[in-house]
């Protein structure tokens, strides 16, 4: 009488099971069935790199409560992105923004500071900032501007250093209408004359322009020697074709003479 016994041996080897009816002392070894994995083909056409303009702003930039940071964005940012309505501070420095349109800041009444330093902006539509009634600080340095747009009345700081501004591109009373303007930086441009300056100014930089003349009314009031411009702390006119010695009464009302190196 033959006795058959089912003998299963599980070896401590991954994925190998020995299981067979014992016949004549031999054991059959069988590997377990494996699942067939289908590897998808590598796509032939890769999607194009996303453009900055089509990405959601808060994926493209860093958004914190009230602040948006879009500095040196990649892929290159060439226009102002759509901003959250609550944005108070915008930093979009060192990009490739070339134009500011009226619609860019429409309904953005909470904005207090805009910093667009280091772009290639050559044009700002005239009403781009005019409705920003809470805007206090505007930084436009290191761009390609040839003229300034209308400026909001609460502005305290304007930095437009290192542009291509000429006097014909700056309204003569553009700053006179800003009663809270304290810091005005217009150095390294192409201005030929000094624009009218508000009484509120504390610091004004007009260095490295093409200014070649100045009057007794530019900073002071030529018809009185008792007037003192007490708020003015610093004036820079160096780097202009201007001989200060030819205008001895032009700074008589200032507490400090213009700073910088003069011939």
C-alpha positions as CSV (number, residue, x, y, z in Angstrom):
1,X,0.0,0.0,0.0
2,X,1.4,3.4,-1.1
3,X,0.9,6.3,1.3
4,X,1.0,9.8,-0.3
5,X,1.6,12.8,2.0
6,X,1.3,16.5,1.1
7,X,4.5,18.1,2.2
8,X,4.9,21.9,1.9
9,X,8.2,23.4,2.7
10,X,8.4,27.2,3.0
11,X,12.0,28.3,2.7
12,X,13.2,31.6,4.1
13,X,13.9,32.9,0.7
14,X,11.7,35.7,-0.6
15,X,9.2,34.7,-3.3
16,X,10.1,30.9,-3.3
17,X,7.6,28.3,-2.0
18,X,8.2,24.6,-2.3
19,X,4.9,22.7,-2.3
20,X,4.2,19.3,-3.9
21,X,2.8,15.8,-3.1
22,X,5.7,13.7,-2.0
23,X,6.3,11.0,-4.5
24,X,9.1,8.6,-4.2
25,X,10.9,11.0,-1.9
26,X,11.1,13.9,-4.4
27,X,9.6,17.4,-3.8
28,X,8.7,19.6,-6.7
29,X,9.7,23.3,-6.5
30,X,7.4,25.9,-8.0
31,X,7.8,29.7,-7.9
32,X,4.7,31.7,-7.1
33,X,2.8,33.5,-9.8
34,X,3.8,37.1,-10.2
35,X,1.6,40.0,-11.1
36,X,2.3,41.4,-14.5
37,X,3.1,45.2,-14.2
38,X,2.5,47.3,-17.4
39,X,5.0,50.2,-17.6
40,X,3.4,53.1,-19.5
41,X,5.3,54.4,-22.5
42,X,7.2,57.7,-21.9
43,X,5.3,60.5,-23.5
44,X,6.7,61.7,-26.7
45,X,5.4,65.3,-26.5
46,X,6.3,67.0,-23.2
47,X,4.1,69.9,-22.1
48,X,5.5,73.3,-22.6
49,X,6.9,75.2,-19.6
50,X,4.2,77.2,-17.9
51,X,4.3,80.9,-18.4
52,X,4.3,83.2,-15.4
53,X,1.1,85.0,-16.6
54,X,-1.0,81.8,-16.6
55,X,0.1,80.5,-13.2
56,X,-2.0,81.4,-10.1
57,X,-0.3,84.3,-8.4
58,X,0.2,82.6,-5.0
59,X,1.9,79.6,-6.7
60,X,4.1,81.8,-8.7
61,X,4.9,84.2,-5.8
62,X,5.0,84.0,-2.1
63,X,1.8,85.3,-0.5
64,X,1.6,86.1,3.1
65,X,-1.1,88.0,5.0
66,X,-1.4,91.3,3.1
67,X,2.0,90.9,1.3
68,X,2.9,89.4,-2.1
69,X,6.6,88.7,-3.0
70,X,7.3,88.2,-6.7
71,X,11.0,88.7,-6.9
72,X,13.2,87.2,-9.6
73,X,10.3,84.9,-10.7
74,X,11.0,82.0,-13.0
75,X,9.6,81.6,-15.6
76,X,10.1,85.3,-16.3
77,X,7.3,87.7,-15.2
78,X,6.6,90.2,-17.9
79,X,3.4,91.8,-16.4
80,X,1.8,92.5,-13.1
81,X,0.0,89.3,-12.0
82,X,-3.6,89.2,-10.7
83,X,-3.3,90.1,-7.0
84,X,-5.4,89.1,-4.0
85,X,-7.8,91.9,-3.2
86,X,-6.3,92.3,0.3
87,X,-2.8,92.9,-0.9
88,X,-1.2,95.8,1.0
89,X,2.5,95.4,0.0
90,X,3.7,94.2,-3.4
91,X,7.3,93.4,-4.1
92,X,7.9,92.5,-7.7
93,X,11.6,93.4,-8.1
94,X,14.1,92.2,-10.6
95,X,11.7,90.7,-13.2
96,X,11.0,91.6,-16.9
97,X,7.9,93.7,-16.4
98,X,7.8,96.2,-19.3
99,X,4.5,98.1,-18.9
100,X,2.0,99.0,-16.2
101,X,-1.6,99.3,-17.3
102,X,-4.5,101.0,-15.7
103,X,-6.2,97.7,-15.1
104,X,-3.2,96.2,-13.2
105,X,-4.1,97.9,-9.9
106,X,-7.9,98.4,-10.5
107,X,-9.8,97.8,-7.2
108,X,-6.6,97.4,-5.2
109,X,-7.4,100.1,-2.7
110,X,-5.6,98.5,0.2
111,X,-2.1,98.9,-1.4
112,X,0.3,100.9,0.7
113,X,3.6,100.0,-1.0
114,X,4.6,99.0,-4.5
115,X,8.2,98.0,-5.3
116,X,9.0,97.5,-9.0
117,X,12.7,98.1,-8.8
118,X,14.9,96.5,-11.4
119,X,12.5,95.7,-14.2
120,X,12.4,97.0,-17.7
121,X,9.4,99.3,-17.4
122,X,9.3,101.8,-20.2
123,X,5.6,102.9,-19.9
124,X,3.1,103.4,-17.1
125,X,-0.4,104.4,-18.2
126,X,-1.4,107.7,-16.7
127,X,-4.1,106.3,-14.4
128,X,-2.3,103.2,-13.2
129,X,-1.7,104.6,-9.7
130,X,-4.2,107.4,-9.5
131,X,-7.0,105.4,-7.7
132,X,-4.6,103.9,-5.1
133,X,-5.8,106.3,-2.4
134,X,-3.8,104.5,0.4
135,X,-0.5,104.2,-1.5
136,X,2.3,105.7,0.5
137,X,5.5,104.3,-1.0
138,X,6.3,103.7,-4.7
139,X,9.6,102.3,-5.9
140,X,10.3,102.5,-9.6
141,X,14.1,102.6,-9.6
142,X,16.3,100.9,-12.2
143,X,13.8,100.9,-15.1
144,X,13.5,102.6,-18.4
145,X,10.9,105.3,-17.7
146,X,10.9,108.5,-19.8
147,X,7.9,110.1,-18.0
148,X,6.0,109.7,-14.7
149,X,2.2,109.1,-14.5
150,X,-0.2,110.8,-12.1
151,X,0.7,110.1,-8.5
152,X,-1.6,109.4,-5.6
153,X,-2.0,112.2,-3.1
154,X,-1.0,110.3,0.0
155,X,2.5,109.4,-1.4
156,X,5.3,109.9,1.1
157,X,8.1,108.2,-0.8
158,X,8.9,108.1,-4.5
159,X,12.1,106.4,-5.7
160,X,12.7,106.8,-9.5
161,X,16.5,106.7,-9.5
162,X,18.3,105.3,-12.5
163,X,15.7,105.8,-15.2
164,X,15.6,107.9,-18.4
165,X,13.4,110.7,-17.1
166,X,13.5,114.1,-18.8
167,X,11.9,117.3,-17.5
168,X,9.3,117.2,-20.3
169,X,8.2,113.8,-18.9
170,X,7.5,115.2,-15.4
171,X,4.7,117.6,-14.8
172,X,5.9,120.8,-13.3
173,X,3.5,120.5,-10.4
174,X,3.6,116.7,-10.2
175,X,5.1,116.8,-6.7
176,X,3.7,120.1,-5.5
177,X,0.3,118.3,-5.3
178,X,1.6,115.7,-2.9
179,X,1.3,117.4,0.5
180,X,2.8,114.4,2.4
181,X,5.8,113.6,0.1
182,X,8.9,113.4,2.3
183,X,11.4,111.4,0.3
184,X,12.0,112.1,-3.4
185,X,14.7,110.2,-5.3
186,X,15.3,111.3,-8.9
187,X,19.0,110.7,-9.2
188,X,20.7,109.4,-12.3
189,X,18.1,110.5,-14.8
190,X,18.2,113.2,-17.6
191,X,16.3,116.0,-15.9
192,X,17.2,119.5,-17.2
193,X,15.3,121.6,-14.5
194,X,14.2,121.1,-10.9
195,X,10.5,120.5,-10.6
196,X,8.4,122.3,-8.0
197,X,8.9,120.8,-4.6
198,X,6.4,120.5,-1.8
199,X,7.0,122.0,1.6
200,X,6.8,118.5,3.2
201,X,10.1,117.3,1.6
202,X,12.8,116.1,3.9
203,X,15.2,114.5,1.5
204,X,15.5,115.1,-2.3
205,X,18.1,113.5,-4.5
206,X,18.6,115.1,-8.0
207,X,22.2,114.1,-8.5
208,X,23.7,113.0,-11.8
209,X,21.1,114.7,-14.1
210,X,21.5,117.5,-16.7
211,X,20.4,120.3,-14.4
212,X,22.3,123.5,-15.3
213,X,20.4,126.3,-13.6
214,X,18.6,127.0,-10.3
215,X,16.6,130.0,-9.0
216,X,16.1,131.6,-5.7
217,X,12.6,130.2,-5.6
218,X,13.6,126.6,-6.2
219,X,14.1,125.8,-2.5
220,X,13.6,129.2,-0.9
221,X,11.4,132.3,-1.3
222,X,13.6,134.9,-3.0
223,X,11.5,137.8,-1.7
224,X,12.2,137.1,2.0
225,X,15.3,136.2,4.0
226,X,13.3,135.2,7.0
227,X,11.8,132.1,5.5
228,X,13.4,128.8,6.8
229,X,12.7,125.5,5.2
230,X,12.8,123.6,8.4
231,X,11.8,120.2,7.2
232,X,14.5,119.8,4.5
233,X,17.3,117.7,5.8
234,X,19.2,116.6,2.7
235,X,19.6,117.9,-0.8
236,X,21.8,116.3,-3.5
237,X,22.7,118.1,-6.7
238,X,26.2,116.7,-7.4
239,X,26.9,115.3,-10.8
240,X,25.0,118.1,-12.6
241,X,26.5,120.9,-14.9
242,X,25.6,123.3,-12.1
243,X,28.0,125.8,-10.4
244,X,26.6,126.4,-6.9
245,X,28.8,129.5,-6.4
246,X,26.8,131.3,-9.0
247,X,23.6,130.9,-6.9
248,X,24.5,132.1,-3.4
249,X,20.9,132.9,-2.4
250,X,19.3,129.7,-3.7
251,X,20.0,127.8,-0.4
252,X,19.8,130.5,2.1
253,X,16.7,129.1,3.7
254,X,18.1,125.6,4.2
255,X,19.6,124.3,7.4
256,X,22.2,122.3,5.5
257,X,23.9,123.0,2.2
258,X,23.6,120.4,-0.6
259,X,25.7,117.3,0.0
260,X,28.1,115.7,-2.4
261,X,31.2,116.7,-4.4
262,X,30.9,119.9,-6.5
263,X,33.3,121.7,-8.8
